[in-house]
Amino acid sequence: MDDRNVLGVAMMVVSGVPLFLSEAIKCLYSFAFWVKMICFVLVLVFTFTFYRYVTQTKSASDRTSTARSAALISLFLWAGVA
């Protein structure tokens, strides 16, 4: 994980907190908000563990099938965040 990705996540958190605070009560009782937050936590854990491992794998043949599954999982989780 390079510094640009960490900076991007930090910017999402910094800009998201004021948005949350503007309608905190409404968000806390929203099912969609909790799905979004759970997906966000899962995508962070996934990115800093499995995704990082896949991108650092040395052999290209080992990386292909695992990289496809990592990409699908990542897309699914980010879609949940969006």
Secondary structure, DSSP 8 states (H G I E B T S, - for coil): --HHHHHHHHHHHHHHHHHHHHTHHHHHT-HHHHHHHHHHHHHHHHIIIIIHHHHT-S-HHHHHHHHHHHHHHHHHHHHHH-
